[in-house]
Amino acid sequence: MRIFFKLFITLLFLIFITLTYLSIFGVETDKFNSQITEKIRKFDKNLEVELKEIKLILDPFQFKLQAKTIGTNLINQSKKIEIENIKTQLSLKSLIQDKFSIENLEISSKSLELKNLISFLRSFKNTPELFIMEKAIKKGYLIADIKLEFDLNGNIKSNYEINGLVKDVELNVLKKYDLHKLEFIFDYSRNNFLVKDLNFKFDKIGFSSEKVSIKKRNGDFIVDGTFAHKKSDLDKRNIDLLVKPFLQNFEIEKISLTSNNNFSFEIQKGFKFENFKIHSEILVHELIIPNNLKLKKFFPKQKKTISLIDQKMKLQYEKNNFTIEGNGNLNYQNENDDIEYFFSNKNKTENFEITLKIKDNPFKVDYLNYKKKEKNEVILNFKGSKNRNNELVIQTFNLNEDENYIEIKDLVFNEKFQISQLNEINLDYLDDDKQKNSIRLKRNKKNYFLTGSSFNADNLIEDLLSDDNEDTKIIDFNSNLKIDVKKIFLDSEYYLSNFKGDILIKNKEIYKADLIGSFSKSKKLKLTINKNNNNKITTLFVDEAKPIVKRYKFIKGFDEGSLDFFSSKKSKKSVSQIKIYDFKLKELPILTKILTLASLQGIADILSGEGIRFTEFEMNFKNEGDLMTIEEIYAIGPAISILMEGYIEKNKLISLKGTLVPATTINNFIGSLPMLGEILVGKKTGEGVFGVSFKIKGPPKNLKTSVNPVKTLTPRFITRTLEKIKKN
């Protein structure tokens, strides 16, 4: 009994030692090589496997054997893949019952060259996708682990898994662009491919991604994930590829940015990309674009470029619908301003809202005589859209500065940037001359009503007089404007009360106008415009000529007088006449020079002192384009009379010639009537009428004046003088 017990103990010990050895060290055999090879050939019957001896390790608790082999090669059509190891699990129960069945298979690869791997995979199934991948990959390596499970019939279950690492990949996706240093970790299961810790460089820009998911659905692939990049300075090539598709209307000189992005898209059959979506948070460190905006009248220190600095942006793109919103610093003058904005492009309609806060930069609106105070902040807000007809619609525009307020509603520009619609304008501000402006323009159907308590038209008149372009050309709609403003300031000294009238705008120009206002009970301003067929007649009568005439820079010290203007315009040619009555001049540089050169110092002294009085001034002239032809200027007064003619090419050349005669000569001339022959030729040689002829010629800023004494007046001068004398 004792012997039997010892034998039993010894046997148990041997079994324990054997199990321990098998569990820890195992045994090597090639007995199962054929069965493992058969399972691997489930992938493809042409797949050959080079197996070394298999090491078996016992798992006594699960009653299974763990099998592992090292240094295996997979061969298909002379294409070889080197395997680091192959693992599998065997059921002892099946082994004892001689029903050996492999439950699973784990394959770990060595570091494989991607081109060789793709070539190997193409030997199984040569798809267009694999062909494109093989051509695109220049270099790169892959390490992978494959986990397979088999059913009782030896078929691979659908819960297989492949995971691994891809590193040091270079792709030739686009001819001009390089994608290199690509690396990531991946997990692949049926219809799902997950990429993690993705890093790559696109040209010199480094990108990273926490994850990218690719799912197969109905033959298509759904891709979504994230990517980010650190601060990068994009060159023109990168801008054209990465930025231009979203900002097609911007010419970008420089951009430096950081971004975090979520994206998704579909890859359909034939590598067709559809349903691209991207949501981005972008920090634009600096974005520089050319400043093609002609806005110096509003922003006096405007630069040649516009810079967006430290902009925090949110961008969304989905199904050709695009939105971007952000805020940051804007530099387009000397100092930075704050800007907030929202842009969207949905269903081919562009919407926008911009808020600009101007603090340390200047801002002005010349024709409204508005100028921002130096230390104040002005807030400009635009809200509008651009529709399918390429019309720019400003739904609202607001300007706020302390108590100053300007508002525009429903302003529409056509594709030629002409105003095709305007609903309302409200002005309530104190201008640069400390004048209060409070008026409202309101549309009612096709009629517009301009009403209010006061408006300073000083700068507006200045612009109209200095610019030959007709401002109405920017208006592309027919309307009738009814005006009723209690006070219109012409300058700091003169104003009109109860300024009323009607203006009919037709075919982009003023077709008819009838305006009247009062300087006082007895002095008025009256303007009329009437168009008949192609002929437009304009008349202006002003009892106080000074606020109009003094605006011409070459006339200084104009005082008193009334003005009568008549013009007939047909086919871009105009014939005009200006008459000014009972006025005096205190300073006229050209006239002073003529008087000095003619040695008429006494009259020159009068001009620079109290001024020279004229009873009448008449100018007859024609305009065509930039050329003004002066047929005649005649002025008569107690001190001198002047007759001249010539032409003026705008901003190029002035050419005038004429005759100037002192009043004493005119008086002698009148006293000698009717003996005209003796006056014209004199009784003796050397006798006759005394005067001067003069010429003025040259560029506007470099005029040359010449003067010559004359003994005999021209018949034309005599005729014009007699006409004036008889009329008076």
C-alpha positions in Angstrom: 0.0 0.0 0.0 2.8 2.3 0.9 4.5 1.5 -2.4 1.4 2.2 -4.4 1.0 5.5 -2.6 4.6 6.4 -3.4 4.1 5.5 -7.0 1.0 7.7 -7.1 2.8 10.6 -5.6 5.7 10.2 -8.0 3.3 10.0 -10.9 1.5 13.2 -9.8 4.8 14.9 -9.3 5.9 13.8 -12.8 2.6 15.0 -14.3 2.9 18.3 -12.4 6.5 18.7 -13.6 5.5 17.9 -17.1 2.5 20.3 -17.1 4.7 23.0 -15.5 7.3 22.5 -18.2 4.8 22.5 -21.0 3.1 25.6 -19.5 6.4 27.5 -19.2 8.8 26.1 -21.8 6.6 24.1 -24.1 7.7 21.8 -26.9 8.5 22.3 -30.6 7.0 20.3 -33.4 6.1 20.5 -37.1 3.1 18.2 -36.7 0.6 20.9 -37.1 2.2 22.9 -39.9 0.0 21.4 -42.6 -3.1 22.3 -40.7 -2.0 25.9 -40.1 -1.1 26.2 -43.8 -4.5 24.9 -44.8 -6.2 27.6 -42.6 -4.0 30.4 -44.1 -4.9 29.2 -47.6 -8.5 30.0 -46.8 -7.6 33.5 -48.0 -6.4 32.2 -51.3 -5.7 28.8 -52.7 -2.5 30.0 -54.3 -1.1 31.4 -51.1 2.0 29.4 -50.0 3.4 29.4 -46.5 6.9 28.6 -45.4 6.6 27.5 -41.8 9.4 26.5 -39.3 8.8 24.3 -36.3 5.9 25.3 -34.1 6.3 25.8 -30.4 3.4 24.5 -28.2 2.7 25.9 -24.8 0.0 24.4 -22.5 -2.8 26.4 -21.0 -4.0 24.0 -18.4 -6.7 26.2 -17.0 -8.5 26.6 -20.4 -7.4 23.1 -21.5 -5.8 24.5 -24.6 -2.5 24.6 -26.4 -0.9 27.9 -27.5 1.0 27.4 -30.8 3.6 29.9 -32.1 6.1 29.9 -35.0 8.7 32.5 -35.9 10.2 33.6 -39.2 7.4 32.6 -41.6 7.1 33.7 -45.2 3.9 34.2 -47.2 4.3 33.7 -51.0 1.8 34.4 -53.7 2.8 34.5 -57.4 6.5 35.0 -56.5 5.5 37.9 -54.2 6.9 37.4 -50.7 5.9 38.9 -47.3 8.0 38.2 -44.3 6.1 37.4 -41.1 7.6 38.0 -37.6 5.4 35.3 -36.0 2.2 33.3 -36.2 0.2 32.4 -33.1 -2.8 30.1 -32.8 -4.8 28.3 -30.1 -5.6 24.5 -30.2 -8.4 22.8 -28.2 -7.0 19.7 -26.2 -10.4 18.2 -26.4 -10.3 18.3 -30.2 -6.8 17.0 -30.1 -7.7 14.0 -27.9 -10.7 13.3 -30.1 -8.5 13.5 -33.1 -10.7 16.4 -34.3 -8.0 18.9 -34.4 -9.4 22.4 -35.0 -7.7 25.8 -35.0 -9.9 28.3 -33.2 -7.9 31.5 -34.0 -4.9 32.8 -35.8 -2.7 35.8 -35.0 -0.1 37.0 -37.5 2.5 39.7 -36.7 4.5 41.1 -39.6 8.0 42.4 -39.7 8.6 46.0 -41.0 7.3 45.8 -44.5 7.9 48.1 -47.4 4.5 49.5 -48.4 5.1 49.2 -52.2 6.0 45.5 -51.8 3.0 44.9 -49.6 0.6 46.6 -52.1 2.2 44.6 -54.9 1.6 41.5 -52.8 -2.1 42.4 -52.2 -2.6 43.1 -55.9 -1.5 39.5 -56.6 -4.7 38.5 -54.9 -7.0 41.1 -56.3 -5.9 43.8 -58.7 -8.3 46.6 -58.0 -8.0 50.2 -59.3 -7.7 51.5 -55.8 -4.6 49.3 -55.1 -3.1 50.3 -58.5 -3.5 54.0 -57.6 -2.1 53.5 -54.1 1.0 51.7 -55.5 1.6 54.6 -57.9 1.1 57.2 -55.3 3.4 55.8 -52.6 7.0 56.6 -53.1 8.2 55.0 -49.9 7.1 53.9 -46.4 6.9 51.0 -44.0 4.2 49.1 -42.2 4.1 46.8 -39.2 0.8 44.9 -38.7 -0.9 42.4 -36.4 -3.7 40.3 -37.8 -6.2 38.5 -35.6 -8.5 35.8 -37.1 -11.2 33.5 -35.7 -12.6 30.4 -37.3 -15.9 28.7 -37.0 -16.4 25.0 -36.6 -16.2 24.5 -40.3 -12.9 26.2 -40.5 -14.2 29.5 -42.1 -12.9 32.9 -41.0 -15.4 34.8 -38.9 -16.3 38.4 -39.7 -14.9 39.7 -36.5 -11.3 39.7 -37.8 -9.0 42.6 -36.7 -5.9 44.2 -38.2 -3.9 46.8 -36.4 -0.5 48.2 -36.8 1.8 51.1 -37.5 2.6 53.0 -40.7 5.7 55.2 -40.7 8.0 57.3 -42.9 5.6 57.4 -45.9 6.1 59.7 -48.9 3.2 60.2 -51.3 3.1 61.7 -54.7 -0.6 62.7 -54.7 -0.3 66.0 -56.7 2.5 66.9 -59.1 3.4 70.2 -57.4 2.9 69.1 -53.8 4.8 66.6 -51.6 3.3 64.7 -48.7 6.0 63.2 -46.5 6.9 62.0 -43.0 3.4 60.3 -42.8 2.9 58.0 -39.8 0.0 56.7 -37.9 -1.4 53.8 -35.9 -4.4 52.0 -37.4 -7.1 49.5 -36.4 -9.0 47.7 -39.2 -12.0 45.5 -38.8 -14.8 44.6 -41.2 -16.0 47.8 -42.9 -14.1 50.0 -40.5 -10.7 51.6 -40.6 -9.6 53.8 -37.7 -6.4 55.9 -37.9 -4.9 57.3 -34.7 -2.0 59.6 -33.9 -1.7 60.7 -37.5 1.2 63.0 -38.4 2.5 64.2 -41.7 4.0 67.1 -43.6 2.4 68.7 -46.6 5.3 70.5 -48.2 6.7 72.3 -45.2 3.4 72.4 -43.2 3.1 69.9 -40.3 -0.3 68.4 -39.7 -1.5 66.1 -37.0 -4.7 64.2 -36.2 -6.0 62.4 -33.1 -8.2 60.1 -35.3 -9.6 59.5 -38.8 -12.3 57.0 -39.3 -13.1 55.3 -42.6 -16.3 53.2 -42.8 -17.6 51.2 -45.7 -21.3 51.6 -46.5 -23.1 50.2 -49.6 -19.8 50.1 -51.6 -18.9 53.7 -50.6 -16.5 54.9 -47.9 -17.4 57.4 -45.3 -14.4 59.4 -44.0 -14.5 61.6 -40.9 -11.9 62.8 -38.4 -9.9 65.7 -37.1 -6.7 67.4 -38.1 -4.7 70.3 -36.8 -1.5 72.2 -37.5 0.7 74.6 -35.6 1.7 78.1 -36.8 2.5 77.9 -40.5 3.4 80.5 -43.1 1.8 79.6 -46.4 3.4 80.4 -49.7 1.5 81.1 -52.9 1.3 77.4 -53.9 -0.2 76.4 -50.5 -2.6 79.4 -50.6 -3.9 78.4 -54.0 -4.5 74.8 -52.8 -5.7 75.2 -49.2 -7.2 78.7 -49.0 -8.4 79.8 -52.5 -11.2 77.2 -52.7 -12.9 78.9 -49.7 -11.9 82.5 -50.4 -12.1 82.7 -54.2 -12.6 86.4 -54.4 -9.5 87.3 -52.3 -6.0 87.9 -53.7 -3.9 86.9 -50.7 -0.3 88.0 -50.5 0.6 86.4 -47.2 -1.0 84.2 -44.5 0.2 82.8 -41.3 -2.2 80.6 -39.3 -2.9 77.8 -36.8 -6.0 75.6 -37.1 -8.0 72.8 -35.5 -10.5 71.0 -37.9 -13.2 68.4 -38.0 -14.0 67.0 -41.4 -15.9 64.3 -43.3 -16.5 63.3 -46.9 -17.5 60.3 -49.0 -15.4 58.4 -51.5 -17.7 56.8 -54.1 -16.8 54.4 -56.8 -14.1 55.5 -59.1 -12.5 57.6 -56.3 -15.1 60.3 -56.6 -15.2 62.6 -53.6 -18.6 63.9 -52.5 -20.4 65.5 -49.5 -17.3 67.3 -48.2 -17.8 68.9 -44.8 -15.3 70.8 -42.6 -15.7 72.7 -39.3 -12.6 74.7 -38.4 -11.3 76.9 -35.6 -8.6 79.0 -37.0 -6.2 81.5 -35.5 -4.9 83.8 -38.3 -1.7 85.4 -37.0 -1.5 87.6 -40.1 -3.3 87.8 -43.4 -2.3 90.4 -46.0 -4.3 91.2 -49.1 -4.0 94.1 -51.6 -6.1 97.1 -50.8 -8.1 97.7 -54.0 -10.8 99.7 -52.3 -10.9 103.3 -53.3 -11.9 104.6 -49.9 -9.4 107.4 -49.2 -12.2 109.9 -48.9 -13.4 107.9 -45.9 -10.1 106.6 -44.6 -7.5 109.4 -45.2 -4.4 107.3 -44.2 -5.4 104.2 -46.2 -2.5 101.8 -46.9 -1.8 99.8 -50.1 -2.5 96.6 -48.2 -5.1 95.4 -45.6 -3.8 93.2 -42.8 -5.9 91.0 -40.6 -4.0 90.3 -37.3 -4.7 87.8 -34.5 -8.1 86.8 -36.0 -10.1 84.1 -34.2 -12.2 82.5 -36.9 -14.8 79.7 -37.2 -15.2 78.2 -40.6 -17.9 75.8 -41.8 -18.2 74.3 -45.3 -20.9 71.8 -46.2 -22.6 71.0 -49.6 -21.1 74.1 -51.2 -22.5 76.2 -48.4 -19.8 78.2 -46.7 -19.8 80.3 -43.5 -17.0 82.1 -41.7 -17.2 84.3 -38.6 -14.5 85.9 -36.6 -13.0 88.9 -34.9 -9.6 90.5 -34.3 -7.4 93.4 -35.4 -7.6 95.1 -38.7 -4.8 97.3 -40.1 -5.5 99.4 -43.1 -4.4 102.8 -41.8 -1.6 103.7 -39.3 -3.2 102.1 -36.3 -5.1 98.8 -35.7 -8.9 98.8 -35.5 -11.2 96.1 -34.1 -13.4 94.1 -36.6 -16.1 91.5 -36.2 -17.6 89.7 -39.2 -19.8 87.0 -40.5 -19.8 85.8 -44.1 -21.9 83.0 -45.6 -22.5 81.6 -49.1 -25.7 79.5 -49.2 -27.7 78.6 -52.3 -25.5 81.0 -54.4 -26.5 83.9 -52.1 -23.7 85.7 -50.2 -24.6 87.2 -46.8 -22.4 89.3 -44.6 -22.3 91.4 -41.5 -19.3 93.5 -40.5 -18.8 95.6 -37.4 -15.7 98.0 -37.5 -14.6 99.9 -34.4 -12.4 102.8 -35.3 -10.7 104.5 -32.3 -7.2 105.8 -33.1 -7.5 106.1 -36.9 -9.2 109.0 -38.8 -12.6 108.6 -40.5 -14.6 111.1 -42.5 -17.4 111.5 -45.0 -16.5 114.6 -47.0 -19.7 115.4 -48.7 -21.5 115.2 -45.4 -18.8 117.3 -43.7 -18.5 114.6 -41.1 -15.2 113.9 -39.3 -14.6 111.6 -36.3 -13.3 113.3 -33.3 -9.7 112.3 -32.5 -10.3 110.5 -29.2 -13.8 109.2 -29.9 -14.7 105.7 -31.1 -16.8 105.2 -34.2 -18.7 102.0 -34.7 -19.7 101.1 -38.3 -22.0 98.2 -38.9 -22.9 96.8 -42.3 -25.4 94.0 -42.9 -26.2 92.8 -46.3 -26.0 90.2 -49.1 -25.1 89.6 -52.7 -27.8 87.7 -54.6 -27.9 85.6 -57.7 -28.3 88.6 -59.9 -24.9 89.9 -58.6 -26.7 92.7 -56.8 -25.1 94.1 -53.6 -27.8 94.7 -51.0 -27.0 96.7 -47.9 -29.9 95.9 -45.7 -28.7 98.2 -42.9 -25.7 100.5 -42.4 -25.2 102.3 -39.1 -22.7 104.8 -37.8 -22.5 105.6 -34.1 -20.3 108.1 -32.4 -21.5 109.5 -29.1 -24.7 111.3 -30.1 -23.9 111.2 -33.8 -25.9 108.8 -35.8 -26.2 107.9 -39.5 -28.4 105.1 -40.8 -29.1 103.7 -44.3 -31.7 101.0 -45.0 -32.2 98.8 -48.1 -29.5 100.2 -50.3 -29.1 98.1 -53.5 -26.2 98.3 -56.0 -26.4 96.6 -59.4 -23.5 94.8 -61.0 -22.2 98.1 -62.3 -22.2 99.5 -58.8 -25.1 101.9 -59.5 -27.8 102.4 -57.0 -30.9 100.6 -58.1 -32.9 100.9 -54.9 -32.9 102.9 -51.7 -35.4 102.8 -49.0 -34.4 105.2 -46.2 -31.5 107.4 -44.9 -31.5 109.1 -41.5 -28.9 111.7 -40.5 -28.5 113.1 -37.0 -25.1 114.4 -36.3 -22.9 117.5 -35.5 -20.5 118.0 -38.4 -17.0 119.3 -38.5 -18.2 123.0 -38.7 -20.2 122.4 -35.5 -23.4 122.6 -37.5 -26.4 120.3 -36.6 -27.6 118.0 -39.4 -31.0 116.4 -38.9 -32.7 115.2 -42.1 -34.5 112.1 -43.4 -34.8 110.6 -46.8 -37.7 108.2 -47.1 -39.2 106.2 -50.0 -42.9 105.9 -50.6 -43.4 103.7 -53.7 -41.6 105.7 -56.5 -41.5 109.0 -54.6 -38.8 110.1 -52.2 -39.3 112.7 -49.5 -36.3 114.6 -48.1 -37.4 116.4 -44.9 -35.7 117.8 -41.8 -34.8 120.7 -39.7 -31.2 121.4 -41.0 -28.4 120.2 -43.3 -25.0 121.6 -44.0 -24.5 121.4 -47.8 -21.1 123.2 -47.8 -19.0 120.2 -48.7 -21.6 118.7 -51.0 -21.7 121.9 -53.1 -17.9 121.9 -53.1 -17.8 118.4 -54.5 -20.5 119.2 -57.1 -18.5 122.2 -58.3 -15.2 120.5 -58.4 -16.2 117.3 -60.1 -17.5 117.2 -63.7 -19.0 113.7 -63.3 -22.7 113.7 -62.8 -23.4 112.1 -59.5 -26.8 111.0 -60.7 -25.0 108.5 -63.0 -24.7 106.2 -60.0 -28.5 106.1 -59.7 -30.1 103.5 -61.8 -33.8 104.0 -61.0 -36.5 106.6 -61.9 -37.9 108.6 -59.0 -39.3 111.9 -57.9 -37.6 113.6 -55.0 -39.6 116.0 -53.0 -37.5 118.3 -50.7 -38.7 120.3 -47.7 -35.8 121.3 -45.4 -36.2 124.2 -43.0 -32.5 125.3 -43.1 -29.7 124.5 -45.6 -26.3 125.8 -44.7 -24.3 126.9 -47.8 -21.2 127.8 -45.7 -20.4 129.1 -42.2 -21.9 132.5 -43.1 -24.8 131.9 -45.5 -27.9 129.6 -45.3 -31.2 129.1 -47.0 -34.5 129.0 -45.2 -37.4 126.9 -46.3 -35.6 125.1 -49.0 -38.2 123.3 -51.1 -38.8 121.8 -54.5 -38.9 118.7 -56.7 -36.3 116.7 -58.6 -37.3 114.2 -61.2 -34.6 111.5 -61.9 -35.1 109.6 -65.1 -32.7 107.4 -67.1 -29.9 108.0 -64.6 -29.9 111.8 -64.7 -31.9 114.8 -63.4 -34.7 115.2 -65.9 -36.5 118.0 -64.2 -35.8 120.2 -61.1 -37.4 123.2 -59.5 -35.8 124.3 -56.3 -36.1 127.5 -54.3 -34.8 128.8 -51.0 -34.6 132.2 -49.2 -31.5 134.0 -47.9 -33.9 136.6 -46.5 -37.3 138.0 -47.3 -36.0 139.8 -50.4 -33.1 137.5 -51.5 -33.6 134.1 -52.9 -31.9 131.2 -54.7 -33.8 129.5 -57.6 -32.6 126.5 -59.6 -34.5 124.9 -62.5 -33.6 122.0 -64.8 -35.8 121.0 -67.8 -35.0 118.4 -70.4 -36.8 118.4 -73.7 -35.8 115.6 -76.0 -32.0 115.6 -75.8 -31.6 119.2 -74.8 -31.2 120.0 -71.1 -31.7 123.6 -69.9 -30.3 124.6 -66.5 -30.9 128.0 -64.9 -29.6 129.3 -61.6 -30.3 132.7 -60.0 -28.7 133.6 -56.7 -29.2 136.9 -55.0 -26.2 136.2 -52.9 -23.4 135.1 -55.3 -20.6 135.1 -52.7 -21.2 131.5 -51.3 -21.0 130.1 -54.8 -18.3 132.2 -56.4 -15.9 132.2 -53.5 -15.5 128.4 -53.9 -13.3 128.9 -57.0 -9.8 129.0 -55.6 -8.4 131.5 -58.1 -10.9 134.1 -56.9 -10.3 135.6 -53.4 -12.0 138.5 -51.7 -15.3 138.3 -53.7 -18.1 140.3 -52.1 -21.7 141.3 -52.8 -23.2 140.6 -56.2 -25.9 138.4 -57.6 -25.4 135.6 -60.1 -27.4 134.5 -63.1 -26.5 131.2 -64.8 -27.9 129.6 -68.0 -26.7 126.4 -69.7 -28.0 124.3 -72.6 -26.6 120.8 -72.9 -27.1 118.4 -75.8 -25.2 115.2 -76.6 -22.5 115.8 -74.0 -21.9 119.3 -75.3 -23.0 122.3 -73.3 -23.3 126.0 -74.1 -23.3 128.2 -71.0 -23.5 131.8 -69.8 -22.7 133.3 -66.4 -23.6 136.8 -65.4 -22.6 138.4 -62.1 -23.9 141.9 -61.2 -22.6 144.6 -58.9 -19.7 142.9 -57.1 -16.2 143.7 -56.1 -12.9 141.8 -56.0 -10.4 142.2 -53.3 -7.8 139.8 -54.5 -7.3 138.1 -57.9 -3.6 137.0 -58.4 -3.7 136.9 -62.2 -5.4 140.3 -62.5 -2.9 141.8 -59.9 0.0 140.5 -62.0 -1.4 142.0 -65.2 -2.0 145.4 -63.6 1.5 145.4 -62.1 3.2 144.4 -65.4 1.1 147.2 -67.2 2.5 149.7 -64.7 -1.1 150.4 -63.5 0.1 150.3 -59.9 -2.7 152.6 -58.7 -5.4 150.2 -59.8 -3.4 147.3 -58.4 -3.3 149.1 -55.0 -7.1 149.4 -55.1 -7.4 145.7 -55.9 -5.3 144.7 -52.9 -7.0 147.3 -50.6 -10.7 147.9 -50.6 -11.2 146.0 -53.9 -12.2 146.8 -57.4 -15.9 147.1 -58.1 -17.5 145.7 -61.3 -21.0 146.5 -62.4 -21.3 143.4 -64.6 -19.3 140.3 -65.4 -20.4 138.0 -68.4 -18.8 134.8 -69.4 -19.9 132.7 -72.5 -18.3 129.3 -72.8 -18.7 125.8 -74.2 -17.9 122.4 -72.5 -17.1 119.1 -74.2 -15.3 116.5 -72.2 -12.3 118.0 -70.5 -12.2 121.0 -72.8 -13.7 124.3 -71.9 -13.8 126.9 -74.8 -14.2 130.4 -73.5 -15.8 132.4 -76.3 -15.8 135.6 -74.3 -15.4 137.1 -70.8 -16.3 140.7 -70.4 -16.2 142.6 -67.2 -16.9 146.4 -66.8 -16.5 148.6 -63.8 -15.6 152.1 -62.6 -11.9 151.3 -62.5 -11.2 148.9 -65.4 -12.9 146.9 -68.1 -11.7 143.5 -69.4 -12.4 141.5 -72.5 -10.8 138.1 -73.1 -11.1 134.6 -74.6 -9.3 131.3 -74.7 -9.6 127.7 -73.6 -8.9 125.4 -70.6 -7.9 121.7 -70.7 -8.8 120.3 -67.3 -5.6 119.7 -65.2 -3.4 120.2 -68.3 -3.3 123.7 -69.9 -4.8 127.2 -69.6 -4.6 129.6 -72.6 -6.3 133.0 -72.3 -5.7 136.3 -74.1 -7.5 139.7 -73.9 -7.5 143.4 -73.4 -7.6 145.5 -70.2 -8.5 149.2 -70.3 -8.4 151.6 -67.4 -11.6 153.6 -66.7 -10.0 157.0 -67.6 -9.4 155.7 -71.1 -13.0 154.6 -71.4 -14.2 158.0 -70.1 -12.0 159.8 -72.7 -13.4 157.4 -75.3 -17.0 158.2 -74.4 -16.3 161.9 -74.3 -15.0 161.9 -77.8 -18.1 160.4 -79.5 -19.2 160.6 -82.3 -15.7 161.3 -83.7 -14.8 157.5 -83.9 -12.2 157.8 -86.7 -10.1 160.3 -84.8 -10.4 158.2 -81.7 -9.3 155.0 -83.4 -6.4 156.4 -85.4 -5.6 159.7 -83.6 -5.1 163.1 -85.0 -1.4 162.8 -84.9 1.0 159.9 -85.0 1.4 158.5 -81.4 -2.0 159.7 -80.3 -5.0 157.4 -79.5 -6.6 155.2 -76.9 -4.4 153.7 -74.2 -4.8 150.1 -72.9 -2.9 146.8 -72.5 -3.2 143.4 -74.2 -2.2 140.3 -72.2 -1.7 136.6 -72.6 -1.9 133.9 -69.9 -0.7 130.4 -70.8 0.7 127.3 -69.2 -0.1 124.4 -66.8 -2.5 125.4 -64.0 0.3 125.6 -61.4 2.8 127.3 -63.6 1.1 130.1 -65.6 3.1 132.6 -67.6 1.7 136.1 -68.1 2.8 138.6 -70.7 1.5 142.2 -71.2 1.9 144.7 -74.1 0.6 148.3 -74.3 -2.0 149.1 -77.0 -2.8 152.4 -78.6 -5.9 151.3 -80.4 -8.9 149.3 -79.1 -10.4 146.6 -81.2 -13.8 147.2 -82.7 -15.1 144.3 -80.7 -14.1 145.9 -77.4 -15.7 149.1 -78.4 -18.9 147.3 -79.5 -19.2 145.4 -76.2 -18.5 148.6 -74.2 -21.2 150.5 -76.1 -23.7 147.6 -75.5 -23.1 147.8 -71.8 -23.3 151.5 -71.7 -26.5 151.6 -73.6 -28.0 148.9 -71.4 -27.1 150.7 -68.3 
